[in-house]
């Protein structure tokens, strides 16, 4: 499956080279964007998952939170390098520490031995369910709709209470019709 970044689809080679130059100068946002160009084969760059993972990781570990989840998923799936759950966990943890909701959600899924798309969440929560619930709640609070959806699954299974910030975010998403099976608030 290729990563879809519409903004990069029509990018010229010249624009790609400008992003590469910015990354070389230490611009971590540009490094993440360059990773996306390599992940999609756009901007005059060949499709290269290894280079994409390297650049996403550089951006993430340097503090550019938006690329942590993508780097972690590449490591989890073995895109660009041998599959490494340890590396994926490191990258998701960094993203979660930087308050990137998708990374918190993916970290909870990884620890629950679910899958990147959330399959197996409610069935796989064991003794560590509270830790996953906390990560899903963080994911929700940091803006991940999947984190909110998974929070609801855990709350129902474990009969836990939502934090006020998660409850408000979930209520807003439910009212907008973006979540299913919403509780009454």
Buried (B, 14 or more C-beta within 10 A) or exposed (E): EEBEBEEBEEBEEEBBEBBBEBBEEEBBBBBBBBBBBBBBBBBBBEEBBEBBBBBBBBBBBBEBBBBBBBBBBBBBBEBBBEEBEEBBBBBBBBBBBBEBBBBBBBBBBBBBBBBBEBEEBBEBBEEEBEBBBBBBBBBBBBBBBBBBBBBBBBBEBBEBEBBEEBBBBBBEBBEEEEBEEBEEE
